Amino acid sequence: MQLEFHQLDRRWEHLRVHHPSRQRRLLASLADSGQQTPIVVVAAEGEADRYVVIDGYKRIAALEQLGRDTVEAVVWPMSEAAAVLLDRSLRLSEHETALEVGWLLAELEQRFGYGLDELARRFDRSVSWVSRRLALVEVLPEAIQQQVREGKILAQVALKFLVPVARQSLGDCQRMAATFAQHHCDTREAGQLYAAWRKGSPAIRKRILDDPELFFKTQRQAQEKAPTGTGAELLRDLEMMAAIANRAHRRLAGAAATELDHQQRKAARHQIDRIQHQLGRIDEAILPEKKPHVEPSATHDDSGVERAGSEQARDSAGAGNLPRGGTQSPALELHHRAGAAASGESRASPATDPGTFRPVQGESRASP
């Protein structure tokens, strides 16, 4: 059905985080192709011709910006609370932060009188999970939450940095939030400022928040002076690989691993083998730098029996060259060792020697 904007009750709009870049893409799509997907509404209780919007707030804002008067909608024949919970369960592709979930939980608790046990049952979670997310909403000032809704502060930044600061000092939290909003800080920049604040004394914390521009300038200069080259770039690449591996592991948390079918598991195993093969090649390329340090230690870590036998052979081979007193000079001992190496004689390294175990190129390792 077609609904006019004055018929819409947008009471759930404050639970959505505004993403300017996504909104611009949606605006361009609506201008080019028109509305393709209807919004979701339910009939407002006790109000004729009024509908509560459950899903579609971004589409409504874009259509208003384009000067449209109506929006296409589908009416769900259920209660408002049931529609909100159903909509959340259907929005599988859109990742929600813990703060957004906390907003929804707080709204259901306040408007519909749901207790912790009821919320835990409806979200299929534990009571402690519900309590932790409600605590996020309670500890973070409302003014900062509004900045998160408007997209001025990233939700992840608020969760990782502003919530811990708010638990220690609301004043510092508000000043730090203002800095993040003013400088449009991403997660990395916000993390640098938060780490310096957390490690600093009260005087250092005050100085950082009084002049954040100086702090960011100092960070940029330090990064510019950082050594560059193949080694530094290699370390950055390996750090990125570790971060991507951690993200892939988080995707398998809970029941996600059981959702993979046979083909997906086979493809994943193939990719893991490729990654392990490439890591083995990198390790082989780095290995020569470690050989001069590994081989001598392997020689001196042999068993007592083997050492005794080798010393006996060396003594008998060089008995005629021993000086009076029965001990070799360092130069002479070095000469004998060099001769032994040139003749191709070598001793087997013990099984406990870490230098003897290296990944075989192209061979896949057993996964843990």
KEKE-237398 format. One record per atom (N, C-alpha, C): x negated, y, z. Coordinates in steps of 0.1 Angstrom, whole numbers, plus 2048, in hexadecimal, padded with zeros to 3 digits. Example, Ala and Ser with C-alpha at 12.3 -4.5 7.8 and 13.67 -1.06 7.14 Angstrom:
! residues 2
77C7C784E;7857D384E;77C7DF84E;7807EA847;7777F5847;77F80084F;
This chain:
! residues 368
7F87F4800;800800800;7F780C800;7FD8177FB;7F68247FB;7FA82C807;7F083180F;7F383981B;7EC847819;7F385181E;7ED85E81F;7E585F82B;7DB86982B;7D286A836;7D986E843;7E3875842;7EA87A84F;7F186E856;7F286384F;7F9857855;7EF84E85C;7E285185C;7D8849861;7D384D86F;7D3844878;7CE846886;7BF840886;7B6849888;7A8845887;7A1843895;7A883D89E;7A383C8AC;7978348AE;79482B8A4;7888228A5;77C82889E;77D834899;772839890;76583B898;76683E8A5;75B8418AD;7528348B0;7578298AC;74F81D8AE;74581A8A2;746822898;73E82088C;73282A88C;726825888;71A82D887;71A832878;71783F877;71784586A;709843864;70983E857;6FD83C850;6FE845843;6F7851843;6F885A838;6F485482A;6EA84C82A;6E684681D;6F183C817;6F7834820;70182B81C;70E833818;71083E81F;71C84681C;71B84C80E;70F85180B;70D8577FD;70F84C7F2;70A8407F5;70C8367EA;71B8327E9;7228327F4;73082F7F3;73883A7EC;7348467EF;73A8527E8;7388517D9;72C84E7D5;72A84D7C6;7328427C0;7338367C7;73A82B7C2;74982E7C1;74F8357CB;75D8397CA;7608437BF;75684C7BE;7588567B3;7578507A5;74F8457A4;74E83F797;759835794;75C82C79E;76582179B;7728227A3;77482B7AC;78082C7B4;77F8227BF;78A8227C7;78A8187D3;78D80A7CE;7848017D1;7857F37CD;78B7EA7D8;7887EE7E5;78C7E67F0;7957EE7F9;7A07E97FD;7A97F0806;7A47F1814;7A87FB81B;7A57FC829;7AE7F3831;7AB7F083D;7B47E7846;7BA7EF851;7C77EE852;7CF7F585C;7D97EC863;7DD7F086F;7E97EA875;7F37F5879;7FF7F187A;80A7FA87D;8077FF88C;80880D88D;80681389A;8138108A3;81080B8AF;81B8078B8;8238138BC;8318138BA;83981E8BE;83982A8B5;83282A8AA;8328358A1;835831893;83F83788D;844833880;83A83A876;83783286B;82F837860;82183C865;81C836870;80F838874;80782B875;7FB82B871;7F381F870;7E5822876;7E181887E;7D4819884;7C981287B;7BF81A878;7B581586E;7AB80B876;7AA7FF871;7A17F5876;7947F586F;7947F5862;7887F585A;78A7FE84E;77F80684A;78080E83F;77D81D841;77782084D;77582E850;76C835846;76282E842;758834838;75F83782B;76882E827;76F83081A;77983C81B;77F83D827;788849829;780856828;77585682F;76D86382F;768866821;76485C819;76085F80C;76B863803;77785D804;7828617FC;7868707FF;78687380C;789881810;77F88B80A;77288780A;76888F804;76A8917F5;7708877EF;7738887E0;78088F7DD;7878937E8;79489B7E6;7A08927E3;79F8857E7;7AB87D7E5;7B587F7F0;7C287B7ED;7CC87D7F7;7D18707FD;7CF8657F7;7D38587FC;7C884E7FC;7CB843803;7C2838803;7C982B802;7C48217FB;7CA8147FA;7C780C807;7D280680D;7D07FF81A;7D87F2819;7D37E9822;7DA7DC824;7DE7DC833;7EA7D8836;7EF7D7844;7EE7C984A;7E77C8855;7E67BB85B;7F17BA865;7F97AF865;8047AD86E;8007A787B;7F97AF883;7F47AA890;7F27B6899;7EF7B38A6;7ED7BE8AF;7E07C58AC;7DF7D18B2;7D37D98AF;7C67D38B5;7C77CD8C1;7BB7C78C7;7B77BA8BF;7C17B28BB;7BE7A68B3;7B77AA8A6;7BC7B58A0;7B77B9893;7A87BE894;7A57C589F;7987CA8A1;78E7BE8A2;7927B48AA;7897A98AC;7887A18A0;79379F898;79279888B;78979F881;78A7AC881;7827B4877;7737B287B;7707B2887;7627B188B;75D7A3887;765799889;76078B885;75F78A876;76679286E;765791860;75979985A;7557A3861;74A7AB85C;73C7A585F;73A799858;72E79185B;721798855;72379F84A;7177A4843;7127B1849;7197B7851;7157C4858;7107C1866;7037C4868;6FD7C1874;7017CC87E;7057C888A;7097D1895;6FE7D289F;6FB7DE8A4;6F27DF8AF;6F97DC8BC;6F17DA8C6;6F77D78D4;6FF7E38D9;6FA7EF8D4;7027FB8D9;70F7FC8D2;7107F98C5;71D7F98BF;7277EE8C5;7217E38C8;7297D88CF;72E7DD8DD;7257E58E3;7297EA8F0;7347F48EF;7347FC8E5;73F8058E3;74D7FE8E1;74C7F38D9;7587EC8D7;75D7E58E4;7547DF8EB;7587D98F8;75E7E3901;7587EF902;75D7F990C;76B7FE907;76D7FF8FA;77A8038F6;7857F98F9;7827EC8F6;78B7E28FA;78E7E1909;7847E3910;7857E391F;78E7EE924;78C7FA91E;793806923;7A180691E;7A3803911;7B080590B;7BA7F990D;7B47ED90E;7BD7E290F;7BB7DA91C;7B37E0925;7B17DA932;7AB7CC932;7A37C9928;79C7BC928;7917BC933;7907B193B;7867AF944;7797A993E;76F7A7946;7637A1940;76579393B;76C78B943;76F77D93F;77777D932;781785930;789785924;78078A918;77879491A;76F79990F;76578E90B;760787915;75677C912;75D77190A;76976E90E;770763907;7737688F9;7787748F7;77C7788E9;77077A8E0;76477D8E6;75877F8DE;7507728DD;7547688E4;74D75B8E5;73F75D8EA;73E7658F5;7317688FB;73276690A;727767911;72776691F;72B773926;72E773932;73277F93A;72678893B;71A78393D;70E78B93E;70B792931;70E78C925;70C792918;71579F917;72179D91C;72B7A891B;7267B3925;7227B0931;71D7B993B;7127C1936;7087BB92F;6FC7C292B;7007CD920;7097C9917;70C7D390D;7157DE912;71D7DB91C;7257E6922;71C7EF92A;7117EA930;7077F2937;7007FC92E;6FE7F8922;6F7801918;70080D916;70D80B915;716817913;71682091F;71681992B;717821937;70A82993A;6FF824937;6F282A93B;6EE835931;6F2834925;6EE83E91B;6F884A91B;6F485691C;6FD86291C;706862910;712867911;71B868906;7168708FB;71087B8FE;70A8848F4;70187D8EB;6F88748F0;6EF86D8E8;6F68628E0;70085C8E6;7088528DE;70E8598D2;7138658D4;71986C8C8;70F86F8BD;7038728C1;6F88748B7;6F58678B0;6F685C8B7;6F484F8B0;70084C8A6;70C84F8AA;71784E8A1;716856894;711862896;70F86B88B;703868882;6FB85E886;6F085B87E;6E4863881;6E486C88B;6D887588E;6CD86D895;6D186389C;6C885A8A3;6CB84C89F;6C184489C;6C3836898;6C782E8A4;6D18258A2;6D681D8AD;6CB8158B3;6C180F8AB;6B68088B1;6AD8108B9;6AB81D8B5;6A38268BD;6AA8298CB;6B782B8CB;6BE82D8D7;6BD8218E0;6BE8158DB;6BE8098E3;6B08068E9;6A68078E0;6988038E4;69180D8ED;69481A8EB;68C8258F2;69582E8FB;6A08328F6;6A883C8FE;6AF83590A;6B3829909;6BA822914;6B0820920;6A381B91D;69A81A928;69782792F;695832927;69283F92C;69E844935;6AA841930;6B6846938;6B783F945;6B2833946;6B282C953;6A983395D;69E83A958;695840961;69784F963;69B856958;69D864959;6A786994E;6B386D952;6BD872948;6B887E941;6B1887948;6AC893942;6A2890937;69888793A;68E884930;69587D924;69F875927;6A686E91C;6AD878913;6B3882918;6BA88C90F;6B0894907;6A589790D;69A89F906;6948968FB;6928898FE;68C8808F4;69687E8E9;6A387D8EC;6AD87B8E1;6AD8878D8;6AC8938DE;6AC89F8D6;6A089F8CD;69589A8D1;68989A8C9;68B8908BE;6908848C1;69387A8B6;69C87F8AC;6A68868B0;6B088C8A6;6AA89789E;6A289F8A4;69D8AB89D;6928A7893;68A89C896;67F89888D;68388C884;690888886;69587C87E;68B87087F;68886D88B;67E86388E;68385588A;67A84D883;67D83F881;67983788D;67A82A88C;677822898;66882289C;660823892;651824895;64E83189C;65283C897;64F84989D;65584A8AB;6618468AC;6688468BA;66083D8C3;65C8318BF;6548288C7;64782E8CC;6408358C3;63483C8C7;6368468D2;64084E8D1;6438588DB;6478528E8;6508488E7;6558418F3;64983A8FB;6408338F3;63582D8F9;62C836901;6298428FA;62184C901;62885190E;63585390D;63D858918;63C84E924;63E841920;63F83692A;631835932;62683692A;619834930;614840937;61A84C934;61485993A;61985C948;61186594E;61586A95B;62087495A;626878965;631882964;62D88F95C;62089395E;61B89F957;61A89C948;615890944;61488D936;62288C930;62B885937;639884931;63F89292F;63D89B938;6428A8936;63C8AF92A;62F8AD928;6288B491D;62C8AE910;62F8A190F;63389B903;6418A08FF;64A8A1909;6588A5906;6598B4903;64F8BC909;64F8CA907;64A8CE8F9;6418C68F4;63B8C98E7;63A8BC8DE;6458B78DA;6458AA8D2;63E8AC8C5;63F8B98BF;6388BB8B2;6298B98B3;6238BD8BE;6158BB8C0;6128AC8C1;61B8A48C8;6188968C9;61988F8BC;6238928B4;62488C8A7;61889089E;61389C89F;6088A1897;5FB89989B;5FA8978A8;5EE88F8AD;5EF8818A7;5FB87B8A7;5FC86D8A2;5F986C893;5FD87688C;5FA87687D;5EB87887B;5E5880883;5D6882881;5CF875884;5D386E88F;5CD862893;5CE857888;5DA857882;5DC84D877;5D485086B;5D285D868;5CA86185C;5BB85E85E;5B685E86B;5A885B86E;5A684C870;5B1844870;5AF836872;5A7830866;59E827869;59682185E;59E81A854;59B81C848;5A281583D;59980C835;59E80482D;5967FA826;59D7ED825;5967E381F;59C7D681D;5A07CF82B;5977D1835;59A7CA842;5A67D0848;5A77DD848;5B37E384F;5C07E0847;5BF7E083A;5CB7DC832;5CF7CE834;5C57C5835;5C87B7838;5CF7B5845;5CA7BC84F;5D07BB85D;5DF7C085C;5E17CB855;5EF7D0854;5F87C684D;5F27C0842;5FA7B683B;5FE7AA844;5F47A584C;5F779A855;60079E860;6007AA864;6097AF86E;6187AF868;6197B385C;6267B3855;62B7A5854;62279C850;62678E84E;62B78885C;62478B867;629787874;63678C877;638799874;64579F877;65079986F;64E796862;65879085A;65B78285F;65177B863;65376D869;65C76E875;65977887E;66177988A;67077D887;67278587C;67F788878;68677C873;67F77486B;685768866;68975E871;68175E87B;684755887;69075A88E;69276788F;69D76D896;6AA76988F;6A9769881;6B576587A;6BA75787D;6B174F881;6B5741884;6BA73F893;6BB74A89A;6BF7498A8;6CE7448A9;6D073D8B3;6DE7388B6;6E172D8AC;6ED72F8A6;6F272489D;6EF72788E;6E773188B;6E473487D;6DC729876;6D472287E;6CC717877;6D570C872;6E0709879;6E86FF875;6F1702869;6F170F865;6F9713859;6F271184C;6E570D84C;6DE70B840;6E26FD83A;6E56FD82D;6E86F0827;6DB6E9823;6DC6DD81D;6D06D6819;6C76DD80F;6CD6E3805;6C56EB7FB;6BE6F7801;6C56FE80A;6BE709811;6B370581A;6B56FA821;6AA6F5829;69E6F0821;6A16EA815;6966E680D;68E6F2807;6966FC803;6907087FD;68770F808;68D710814;68571681F;67970F822;679701822;66D6F9825;6636FC81A;6676FD80D;65E700802;65770E804;65F718808;65972580B;64F724816;65271D821;64971C82C;63C715828;63D70B820;63170481B;62870E813;62F71680A;627720803;62072A80C;62772F816;62173881F;615732827;61772682B;60C71F832;60071D829;60371A81C;5F8719812;5F0726810;5F873180F;5F173E80E;5E974281A;5EF73F826;5E8742832;5DB73A833;5DC72D82E;5D072582E;5C572B825;5C973081A;5BF736811;5B9742817;5C174A81E;5BC756825;5B2752830;5B5747837;5AC742842;59F73D83C;5A0737830;59473282A;58B73D825;591749821;58A75481D;58375B828;58975B834;583761840;579758847;57A74B844;57274184B;56274384A;55D74783E;54E74883E;548752848;55075C84C;54B765856;54975E864;550753866;54F74C873;545741873;54073C868;537731867;52A73286F;52373E86D;51673F874;51873E884;524741889;526741897;52B73389B;53272C893;539720896;52F714896;52671488C;51E70888A;513706895;50C71189A;50370F8A5;50A70A8B1;5167108B5;51D70B8C1;5216FD8C0;5246F88B3;5286EA8B2;51B6E18B4;50F6E68B1;5036DE8B2;5006DC8C1;5026E78C9;4FF6E68D7;50A6E08E0;5156DD8DA;5206D78E2;5216C88E0;5176C28DA;5186B48D7;5176AC8E5;51B69F8E4;51B6978F0;50C6958F5;50B691901;4FD68F907;4F6684900;4FC6798FC;4F566E8F6;4F06738E8;4F867A8E1;4F467E8D3;4E96888D4;4E96918DE;4DF69B8E0;4D26948E4;4D368A8EC;4C76838F0;4C067C8E4;4C86768DC;4C366F8D0;4BC6798C7;4C36848C5;4BD68E8BB;4B06948C1;4B06968CE;4A469C8D4;4986928D3;49C6858D5;49267A8D4;48C67A8C6;49567A8BC;49067A8AE;4876868AB;48B6928B0;48469E8AD;47669D8B4;4766988C0;4696978C7;45F68E8C0;4656828BC;45C6798B5;45767E8A8;4606868A1;45C68B894;451696895;45169D8A0;4486A88A2;43E6A68AD;43B69A8B0;4326978BC;42469C8B9;42069B8AC;41269E8A9;4106AD8A9;41A6B58A9;4196C38A9;41C6CA8B6;41E6C28C1;4216C78CE;4156CD8D4;4166D98D9;40A6DF8E0;4086D88EE;3FD6DB8F4;3FA6D5901;4056DA90B;40A6D1913;4146D491C;4216CD918;4236C990B;42E6C1907;43A6C9903;4396D7901;4456DF8FD;4416E68F0;44C6E78E8;44A6EE8DB;44B6FD8DD;4447048D4;4467138D4;4537158CD;4597218CF;4667248C8;4647248B9;4587298B4;45672A8A5;45571C8A0;44E7138A7;44D7058A2;45A6FE8A2;4627008AD;46F6FA8AE;4786FE8A3;47870B89F;480710894;47B70A887;46E708886;469702879;46E6F3878;46F6EC883;4746DE882;4836DE87F;48A6E7885;4986E7882;49B6EA873;4946F486E;4956F7860;4926EC857;4886E485B;4846D9853;48F6CE853;4956CC85F;49F6C2860;4AB6C6858;4AF6D3857;4BA6D784F;4B76D6841;4AB6D883C;4A86D782E;4A86C982A;4A56BF832;4A56B182E;4B26AB82E;4BD6B3831;4CB6AE830;4D06A783C;4C86A6847;4CC69F853;4D66A885A;4E16A285F;4EB6AA866;4F16A1870;4F76A687A;4FE69F884;50D6A1883;515697886;523698886;5286A1891;5316AB88E;5366B3899;5406AB8A1;5416AE8AE;54A6A78B6;5596AB8B3;5626A28B7;5706A48B4;5766B08BB;56F6B48C6;5746C08CE;56F6CD8C9;5676CD8BE;5616D98B9;56C6E08B1;56F6EC8B5;57A6F38AE;5766F78A0;5696F789D;5656FB88F;5676F0885;56A6E488A;56B6D9880;5796D887A;5836DE880;5916DD87C;5946EA874;5976E8867;59B6F485E;5A66EF856;5B06F8853;5BB6F384A;5B66F083C;5BB6E5837;5B86E1829;5C06E9820;5BA6EF816;5C06F780C;5CB6EF805;5D76F5804;5E26EE7FD;5E96E4805;5E56E0811;5EB6D6819;5F56DC822;6016D8822;60C6DE82B;60A6D8839;60C6E1843;60B6DD851;6196D9856;6196D1860;6256CD866;62B6D886E;6386DB86C;63E6E6873;6406E2882;6406EC88B;6426E9899;6506E489C;
